[in-house]
């Protein structure tokens, strides 16, 4: 899983998003599966945004020291 001990792994999340994109583009993927992928994509994108927001805030703090 991407979230282990409250530590988000951005690289793994991005890799999973790439994998989801490939599966959704596959004509053999059913609508039921696509629905699951949409939900998971939302979770991953939210995690990535939070990770990047936190990183940006840390950089700003370091710049202002």
GUSEMAR-947468 format. One line per 4 residues: number of its first residue (from 1); their letters; for each residue z negated, y negated, x negated of N, C-alpha, C. Coordinates in steps of 0.02 Angstrom, whole numbers, plus 50000, padded with zeros to 5 digits. Each point is the difference from the previous one (the first is absolute). Layout:
N
NUM) a) Z/Y/X/Z/Y/X/Z/Y/X ~ ...
//
This chain:
65
1) xxxx) 50000/50059/49958/50000/49941/50042/50000/49938/49956 ~ 50026/49946/50026/50006/49938/49962/49933/49966/49989 ~ 49956/50003/50049/49935/49967/49994/49948/50051/49978 ~ 49978/49996/49938/49948/50044/49974/49944/49956/49974
5) xxxx) 49940/50013/50025/49942/49962/49978/50014/49925/50003 ~ 50031/49978/50055/50015/49929/50011/50046/49970/49947 ~ 50036/50042/49964/50046/49974/49949/50072/50014/50024 ~ 50037/49947/50010/50068/50006/50024/50047/50009/49941
9) xxxx) 50044/50049/50005/50049/50013/49947/50068/49973/50023 ~ 50015/49940/49975/50061/49965/50020/50063/50040/49982 ~ 50001/50029/49941/50059/50038/49978/50012/50061/50046 ~ 49947/50035/50018/50007/50057/50045/50023/49978/50070
13) xxxx) 49974/49943/50022/50020/49975/50066/50074/49983/50000 ~ 50024/49968/49947/50071/49983/49995/50043/50063/49998 ~ 49978/50050/49963/50037/50063/49996/50003/50033/50068 ~ 49945/49999/50037/50000/50029/50067/50046/49962/50047
17) xxxx) 50002/49934/49994/50045/49960/50041/50073/50018/49985 ~ 50016/50010/49937/50068/50020/49980/50017/50068/50031 ~ 49953/50046/49998/50010/50067/50028/50010/49996/50076 ~ 49960/49958/50033/50008/49991/50072/50069/49973/50016
21) xxxx) 50022/49951/49962/50066/49970/50012/50055/50053/49995 ~ 49995/50044/49950/50050/50052/49992/49999/50048/50059 ~ 49940/50017/50023/49994/50047/50057/50027/49969/50064 ~ 49987/49937/50011/50023/49967/50061/50076/49994/50000
25) xxxx) 50029/49990/49941/50073/49995/49995/50035/50067/50008 ~ 49963/50054/49994/50028/50068/50007/50014/50013/50074 ~ 50062/50017/50015/50020/50011/50070/49963/50058/50033 ~ 49972/50045/49961/49965/50057/50029/49927/49984/50020
29) xxxx) 49977/49940/49984/49932/49981/50017/49996/49984/50074 ~ 49953/50032/50034/49992/49991/50072/49964/49935/50018 ~ 50008/49979/50062/49967/49939/50024/49924/50004/49995 ~ 49972/50060/50013/49928/50008/49996/49975/49985/49929
33) xxxx) 50039/50024/49951/49981/49988/49930/50008/49926/49983 ~ 50052/49970/50024/50010/49929/49985/49942/49959/50027 ~ 49974/50017/50058/49943/49965/50029/49939/50005/49953 ~ 49988/50060/49972/49946/50009/49952/50011/49958/49938
37) xxxx) 50062/49998/49977/50016/49961/49940/49990/49925/50011 ~ 50015/49977/50059/49990/49929/50016/49926/49982/49995 ~ 49958/50043/50029/49927/49988/49997/49976/50000/49928 ~ 50021/50050/49961/49979/50004/49930/50026/49942/49959
41) xxxx) 50061/49979/50014/50028/49942/49965/49958/49938/50012 ~ 49980/49989/50062/49957/49942/50015/49936/50003/49959 ~ 49969/50058/49995/49939/50008/49961/50012/49984/49926 ~ 50053/50027/49974/50015/49990/49929/50017/49927/49985
45) xxxx) 50040/49969/50042/50018/49930/49989/49938/49956/50004 ~ 49956/50013/50047/49938/49961/50004/49959/50009/49937 ~ 49995/50062/49975/49963/50012/49938/50031/49964/49941 ~ 50066/50000/49996/50035/49965/49945/49988/49925/50004
49) xxxx) 50005/49973/50060/49988/49928/50008/49929/49981/49979 ~ 49951/50039/50021/49931/49986/49982/49990/50005/49924 ~ 50030/50051/49970/49996/50009/49928/50029/49940/49963 ~ 50059/49979/50021/50033/49943/49967/49963/49935/50012
53) xxxx) 49972/49992/50060/49961/49940/50015/49939/49996/49955 ~ 49966/50057/49993/49941/50003/49957/50018/49986/49927 ~ 50055/50028/49978/50023/49989/49931/50015/49926/49989 ~ 50034/49969/50049/50016/49929/49994/49936/49958/49997
57) xxxx) 49951/50017/50040/49937/49963/50000/49964/50008/49933 ~ 50002/50060/49971/49968/50010/49935/50035/49960/49946 ~ 50066/49997/50003/50038/49960/49951/49982/49927/50007 ~ 49996/49976/50061/49982/49930/50011/49931/49984/49973
61) xxxx) 49953/50045/50008/49933/49990/49974/50002/49997/49923 ~ 50037/50045/49970/50005/50000/49927/50033/49937/49974 ~ 50050/49976/50035/50035/49939/49979/49953/49939/50002 ~ 49955/50000/50048/49956/49942/50010/49936/50003/49960
65) x) 49992/50051/49958/49939/50005/49959/50006/49959/49937
//
